[in-house]
Amino acid sequence: MAFIFVAGLSILLMLCSQPADAQEGFISIDCGEIGSQYTDARGITWVPDSDYIYSGMVENVSTGLGGSDSSNSRSLQTLRYFSSDDQKHCYTVGPVNVSMRYLMRASFLYENYDGADTFPSFQISLGTSPWATVNIINASAVYVEELVAVATDTSFLVCLYKGSTGNPFISSLELRPLAAGMYSVPYLGQFFLRKTARINFSALSADAVRFPDDHVDRIWTSDLVYPLQDEAPGTHKINTTPSVDVTITDHPSMSVMQTAVVGGSSGLSYRLNLEGYPAPCYAVIYFAEIEVLRPNQTRAFFFQANIKDSTFDGAVLNLARDAGPFKAFEPGYINVTFPAVVTIQLLEDKSSTLPPLINALEIYQIMPNVAGTFEDDVTALSTLIHQLPPSEVPGDPCLPEPWAFLTKLSSRNLTGSIPSDIGRMTRLVDLWLDNNQLTGNIPDLSQLSSLRTLQQPVNMFYLAVPADVSGGVVALGGALLALLLWMKLRKKKKKAPREPSRLPFHEQPSLTTSDILAGDVNPLGDGGRVFRLEELVEATDNFNKQIGSGGFGPVYYGRLADGEEIAVKVMSASSTQGGREFYNEVEKLLMFRDFHCCICG
């Protein structure tokens, strides 16, 4: 944590002024717009959001203007809202350049579009990382959330999900590339910066300063909206028309640096309420000497603030000496904890003949990036649901809120086979796949030690025998053994009560063929009974009709004497997995609805 002076670091790639069409890399999304792209009064090109998200419903907003900035009013006249029943909806915003810093802004104007007269409260996240809680308390106010983040992929995911009241909605979404060096905070890839305040002191009007005056389209809020507190006698405002050199690290708007508030004889004090604080933050104060000083005049002042890290207290700033006339200067605080109410005082140094001044201020809360779900789990789930509508796929499946349908995939019209990657989801607890059109074999589930429930389609065949199959003979360790998973294709018959189940496979200290055949151990516990090999040979016509294969071996079709159709899987000697893994898988498959698992030998 430190107080740093970062003035004088010129950014040669940036010019002091930018043409209005300098929008390279800008993405401006009008959420809910159903027409074509358009250009607003500031020269910004807006596009409909249909290419960035595939869920939600659109609605018009009955307002002529949602705030003081009339140039942005059209993008606020529509919105996209989402059902609060589905937990997460994500915009895919890009393309972007990996490792480059970007400014992201989301805007919300409610205006009681739904006639519910209930102020919504919902969540927004940057991918897996919680960004903000959007609490609407004034239907006609524009709520803006803004952040600075490093791109870790070729696109950003901005997700909305339900909160305490109402439906999540969004009016606009904007992405702006930042020049190299801007907001260059160490280890920014491990966190992002959420904007808390950005204030233009001595603003000439209540309107915000933004593009084209600010080349990256930051919104500089007028201090007429956030005025000084406890203003000291003699405090006054000044402005200038000559150009101010703003080629410093964070490149503030020249319009912002051409105005300043000057303190009185007792200095200058600014108090600001910070929602969500105390919190670690990144803060920058901007200064520029915009008055022509006479030879005998000096403006020197020092800082005081009510924060824990006070190593910067007493550091004297002389603008003419440290920066030069009409040149921006930006001392800043990196990773310093600010309180919920921060007070920054600028006090005149004894060597000074002029009171302190301030031009602008930025404060960002440091927000941690949350690591995503284990890659194998994401791959398996994404493969499984690739047939679903695109609206339900973007985003991390678990964080910060899980997909509403994450493991409840019943009746989703899924087709094809279950991907083998499912068998690598070692923390999977429940998976519902019934009432779909999935076909083929169920993959190897022997590693899913946490699995409790697996509901699967009734037209899928699978499983089960640890043994060699050669010429219709099943053998293992000199004994005859087979495991059978069979499926009832008609209504289940009532069964007589069975013995209580034994230890699960993975908890049994040992498991041998002799134990099973002697009846000392029933590895299937409550889920199985013993068959003789002859019954399986007869049912499968000596293992005549192979209907599939899997990681343990081939699968054969059969029919029991009572007409039940079955599928028998035999574990071949060439399988890379052992008998215990095979038994573990059988244990998992006992969870299937309308399935019974048996041992024969």
N, C-alpha and C positions, 0 to 999 in steps of 0.2 A: 504494500500500500504506500502510495507516495504522492507528493505534489510535484507536478512536472511543468516545465515551460517548453512548449512545442512550437513557438513562433520561429519564423525564418526558414522553415522547411518548405521551400518552393516546390510546387507541383507543375512541372513544365508542360505536362500534357493538358492542363486546364487553362482556359483563357478567362480573363476577368469578366467577359460578357459572352453570352451564348445566343445564337440566333434562335428564333422561336421554333424552327423546325428541327433543332438538334435533339432528336428523340431516339437516337440509336439505343436499342436494348430496352426501351420503355414498353411495358405491357400494361394497358389500361382496360380493365374488364368492367363493363356495365352489366351488373347482375340483374337478370330478368328481362333485359332488352331482347326483343324478338325481331327487330329490324336488321338493317345493315350497319356497318361501321359509320362513324361520323366524327367530325372534328369540332371541339368545343371552342369557346371564346379565347382560351389561352393557347390555342394551337395544338392541343393534345388530341391524338386520335384514339377513339374508344371503339371497342369491339364487343359484340354480344358474348355472353358467357357459355353458349351452347357447346363450344369446342373444348371447354375446360372442365365441365361437370355434366353428368347425365342423369342426375336425380333432382328431386325437388319440384316445386311448382312456382310459377311466376305470378306477380301481382303488380298492378299499377298503384302508385302512391298519389293521393289527392293533395298535391301541394304545388305551389308555384316556385317555392324556394325553401330549401331545408336548412338554411344557415346564412351567414353574412356574405359568403363567397358565391355570388350569383353565377360566376363563370362555370361552376361545377354543378349547377342545379339539374341539368338533364340526367346526369348519371345517378341522381338521387330520386328520380321519378318512377323508377321500377325497382323491384327487389325480387329475390328468390328466397322462398321459405321451405322448410323441411319439417316433416312430421316428427313430433317428439317421441313417437314410438320407436322409430329406427334411430339407433344411437349415434351414428357418425356418418357424415357426408363430406367428401373431400374434393377440393379443386386441385387439379394438377396444373401448376403454373410454370411455364417455360416456353422455349428452352433457355437454359442459363449456363454459364461457364463455371465449371467446377473450380472451387477455391477462390472465387471472386466474391466480394462483398456486395450485398444488395440491401436496398431499403424496401420493405414490404408494408403496405398500408391497406387496412380494411375499414370500410365506412358503413354505418348503420343508421337508417332513418325509419322509424316505426310509423308515425302518423296514424296509428290505429287502423292500419290497412285491413285487418281482419274483423274489425267491428267488435272485438272481444272486450275492449276497455280493460285489458289486463296487461300490465307492463311485462314483457318477456325478460327472462334471465337465463342465459345459456353460456356455453363454453366455446372457445376457439383455441385451436392448437396449431403449432408449426410442426407438421409431421407427428412424431411421437411426443413432442414436448409441449406441455401446457403453456399457452400464451397469455390468455386473459379470460376473466369472466365478464361478459357483456351484460350489464345491468341497466335496463331502460327505465328511467324514472321521469322522463319528460318526452312525451310522444312526438313533439315537434323539434326536438334537438337532434343534431347530427353527432353521433358517437364515433370517434375515430380511434383505432388501435394501430400502432405503428412499431416496427422493429427494424433492427439492422442485424443481418445474419450472413454467414459464409455459406455458399452453396457447396453441399457435399455430394450432390448428384446433379444430373442434367435437368432436373426440375424440382420445384418446391411443392410440397403438399400442404394445403391450408384446409383444416378440417373443422367443421362445426358439429356440435353434439349437444344433446339436451341438458338443460340445467334444472332449475327449480320450478319455473313457470313458463308457459307459452311455448311457441315453436321457435327454433333457431331460424334466423334469417340474415341476409346480407344484401347491401345496396351496391357496393362497388369494391373492387379489389385491384390494387395497383402495385407494380413492381418497377423499381428504378435501380439501374446499375450504379455503383459508386466507383470513383476513380481510385487507383492504387494509393494506399496510404490513408485514406479517409477512415476515421474511427478504427485506427490501427491499435487495437487492444491486444495484449499478449494472450495467447491461447483462445482467441475468439472462436475457434472451431469447437471448443468444449462448451460454449454457452452462446447465447445471443443477447442483444441489447433491446430491451423493451422501452420505448420512449415514455418518459414520465412528463416532461415539460420541454418546450422549445419556445422561448419568449423573445420578442422583438421590442426592446425598450425605446421609448420615445417615438412609437409608431405614429405615422401621420394620419392614420384612420383606424377604424376597428377591423378593416379587412385584413386577412392574412396575406403575408408575402409568400409567393411560391413561383413556380415556373411561369414565364421564362426568366423572372428576376433571380430565382434560385435554379441553377442549371441541373440539379438532380431532383427538383420538385419537392424539396422539404416544405412543410407548412410552418411558417414562423408566425405564431399567434401574437396579436397585438397586445401590448401592455394595457391598453384600454379595457381589455377583457380580464387581465391579471394585473391590476395596478399595484404599486408599491404600498406596503403596509406601514403605518406609523411614519408617514412621510415627514422628514425633518424640515424645519423652517429653512427657506432658501433653496430648496430642491427645485430644479427647473429642467426643461428639455431644450436640447439643441439639435440642429440638423445642418447638413452641408450639401452642396451640389458637386464639388470637385470629386473626382474618382478616388476611391480608397483601394489600396492594394490588398486583395484578399487571397493571394496565392500562398496560403498557409495550409497546414495539414488537413483540416476539415473544411476548408474552402467555404466560408459563410457567404451568404448573399451580400452583394455590394449594397443593395438597398437597405438592408438591415444595418450594415456598418456605417451608413451615412447619417444615422440618428443615434442619440445617446441621452441618457438621463444623468445630470450632474448634481452631486450632493450639495448640502449646505455646509455651514460651519462645523456641524457635529458629524459630518460624514454622510454615508449613504448606507441604508439598511434595507434588505429585502427578505421577507418572510413568506414561505410557501408551504402549503399543506400537500403532503405527498401520500396519495392513496397507495396502500399496500406496503408501506414502510413501517418500521425500520427494515432496511435491506441494503445489500452491497450495491454500489452504483458506479457509473462512469459519468462524470460531469465536466463540462467545459464552460468557462466564462470568456466571453469575447470582448476585447477592448480595442479602441482605435482613437488616437488623438486627432480629432476632426476640427480643432480650432487652431488658428495660426498663433503660436505663442511668441511673445516678445522676448528678447534676450534675457530679461530679468525674471521671467516667469518659469515656474517649474510645477509639473503635476506629478506628485509622488504619493503613493498611498500603500497601505498594507491590509491584510485580510484577517478577519476573525470569523469563526463559524462554530456552531454548537454541535460539533461532531467529535467522535472519540479520537480519531487520528488528527492530532493538532500540530504535527511537525511542520506544517506550512505557516502556522501563525507567526506573524511578525515579518514575513518575507516582503520586502519593499519593492514595489513595481513603479518604475519611472518610464512612462510610455515613450517619451522623446528619446531617452537613452537606450531602452531595451528593444524598441521596435522602430522608432522613427515616426515622423509626422505622416498622417494619412496612410498608415499601414496597420493592418489587423494583427492582433496578438491574442494568443489563446492559452493561458495557463489552465491546467485541468487536474482533476482528481481521478485516479484510477483505483478501482476496487476499494473504495472507502465507504463505510456504512453511514448512511444518512438516516436521521430520525424521521418520524412521521411529520414533524413540523421543523423544517430547516430554516435557520436564520443565517444569512451571510452579510457580514458587515464590511464595508470598505471605509477605512479611517485614514484621514489625512496625516501624512508623515510630517514631522517637525521641520524637515528641510523644504517642504512644499509651500508654494504660494497660491496654489489652486486646489479646489476640492476634487475628490475622486469622481470618476464617471464609470458608467457601464453601458455597453451597446446591446449585448445579447447573452442568452444563457441556454444551455442544453443540459438535461439530466436524463440518464437512461438507467433503468434497473437491470442488473445483471441476472439473467435467467439461465438456469442449467439446461443443457441439451440432454434429453433422456434417451438412453440407448434403446434401440428397437428390439423386437422379439427375435429369439434365436433363429438364425438364418434357415436352418433345416426345417423348422416349423413353418416359417413363412413360405418356403418353396413348396412344401407338401400341400398346404392349404390353398395356395394360389393355383397350383396345378389342378387340384380337385374341383375348384369352383370356376375354372376358366370359361365354362359355358354360361355362367350367370350374366345378367345384364351388367354392363360396365359400371353402372352407378354404384354397384355394391362391392366393387373390387379395390379401388385405390385406397392407399393408406396401410399402415401397420395393422395386422389383424387383431392385436391385443391392446395397443397403447395409443393415446392415453385412455381411450375407451375401446372395448372390443367391438368387432363387427357384431351387429345385433344377431346375425344368423351364424355366428362363428362355428359352433358345433351342432347347431340345429338346422341341418340341411334336409330335413324331411320335406317331401313334396315340392322340390325345387326344379323338377324336370331335368335332373342331371342325367347325362348319358355317358356311354363309354365305360371304362374300367376304373377302379379305385387305384390311384397312383401308388407305386411301391414306396414312395417317400413317406407315406403315412407311417410305415413301420419304423421310421427314425424319429418320430415325435415322442420322445421318451417321457415327456411330462403330460401327454394327453390323458385326460380323465374321462370325458364323455364325447361320443360322436354319434350323431343320428343321421342315418342315410336312407331310411325307409321311404317307401312310396316314391321311388325314382325309377329311371330306366337304366340303371347301372347293370353291366353284364360282366362275365368273366370271373376270374378268381379273386378272392380276398387276399391281399398281400400278407407277407410274413409279419405277424404281430407279436412275436415272442419277446421282443425287447421292451414292450409297453407295460412296464411294471406298475404304472399308476392307473391304468385303464380300468374303469368301473362299469361303464355302459357303452354298448355298441349295438345300435339298431341298424340293420342293413336290409337291402332289398330281398324280397322273397324269391327272386329269380336267379340269385347268385348261388353257385355251388362251390363248396370248398371242403377239403381237409381230409385227412389226418392220419397217417400211420408211421411210426418210427420202425422201419424195417427195410430190407432189400426186396426189390421186385425183380425176379428173373424167371422167365418161363412160367409165370403164374404162381411161383412159390414165394412166400413171405417168411423171412428168417432174420433173427437177431440174436447173437450170442447163444446159438444152439436152441433157442426157444422160439415158439411161434407167437408172434405178437402183432397186433394191428390196432390202430385207433380209428374210430369212425365218427365223423360228424354227419348227421343225416337230418334231412329237412322234411317236415310234414307238409304235404301239399293238400291235405284235407284237414278237417277239424280235429284237434287233439283229443285223444282218448284219455279218460281219467286213469291216473296211475296210482298204484298202491303206495302208501308211505314208504320212504326209503330211509336208510340209516343216515344219521347226521354226517355232514361232510367232514373230511379230514383236513389236515393242513394244506394250504395252497402249495402248488408245485415249488415256487421259489423259496418256501419256508421249510420244505422237507429236507432232512439231512442227507438222505440217500434215496435212490429209487432204482430198483432192479427188476428185471423181467421175472425172476423167481418170486419176488415179493408180490407182484401183481397176480401171477398165475396161482399162487398159493392163497390169494385172497387176503393177505396180511395188509396190503396197502391198496387203496383205491385212489389213484392220483386225480381222478375226476371228481372225487367227493360226491357232492349232492347232484352233480350234473351227468353222471354216466352209469352204465352197467356193462357187464362182461358179455361178449359174444365169442363164439368159437370161430376159428379161422374158416372152418368148412362152410359156415353160414355166409361168410363174405365171399368165398370162392363161388358158391352157388348163386348168390345175389348178383355178382358182377359177371357171371358166365366165365369164370376163371380169368377175371381181370381182362376182359376182351375189348371193352369199348372205352378208349381214353378220350376224355372230354376237355382236358387241359393239363397244365403243369404249373408248378410254382417253385419257390426256393428250396422246398424240402424234397420234391419229387413229383411224379405224375398223379393225375386225378382221374378216377374211373367212375363210370356210371353204373348204377345197379338198382335192383328192385328186391326188397325183402319179401318173405313169404306172405306177409299180410298185405302186400301191394304198395307199401311205402317206397317212394323213389328216394334214392340216396346218392351221395357222392362220396367216394372213398379216396383219400390221398395217402400215398405210400412214401415214406421217407427212404430214399435210396442211399446206398453206401457212399455215393459220390457227393452227397450233400456236405457243404462246408459247415453246417450246424449240427449240434449233437442232440441226443434224445431229450435232455433236460430243456433245451430251448424249444424243442417240439412240444413237450408237455406244457411249457409256459404259454405257448401260443394256443393250445387247446383250451387252457384255462380262460384265456381272454375270449375265445369264441363261444364259451359256454354262456356268455352274456347275451348272445343273440336271441331275439324274440323268435319263437316258433322253431327253434333248433334244439336237438338233443345230442349229447356227445357220449359215446360209448367206447368201452375197451373190448376187444375180442382177442382170444388167444387159444 
